[in-house]
Amino acid sequence: MSGEHPRLRLSDTLHQPVRFSMTAALAAAEQLDFRDLRDAVQVSDSTLSKQIAILEDAGYVTVKKGFVGKRPRTSLALSTEGRAAWHEHLSVLREIASGATPGD
């Protein structure tokens, strides 16, 4: 057997289930508000905040804070790097799912 298994190219950052779900939701939208993303992935505020910080530190998500009237609003979007990492991660998952073996 030659070559490395595709799983070795998966993103550890994106492979975690909550971050995977968040990234999928963000990839389908130009941007999402914190509340909408939280509701889409069905997690608590604190869980979402922790996962956003990880994605932001990786450079995959941009966070914009502002106000609508007197209410704070946090908007999230995939960065260019995040979108590229997402597409690469999906490509590797498809490669694994296809049953291709290293060296095919």
Summary of the structure (lengths in Angstrom):
residues: 104
radius of gyration: 15.9
end to end distance: 9.8
largest distance: 61.6
contacts: 274
relative contact order: 0.21
helix: 56%
strand: 17%
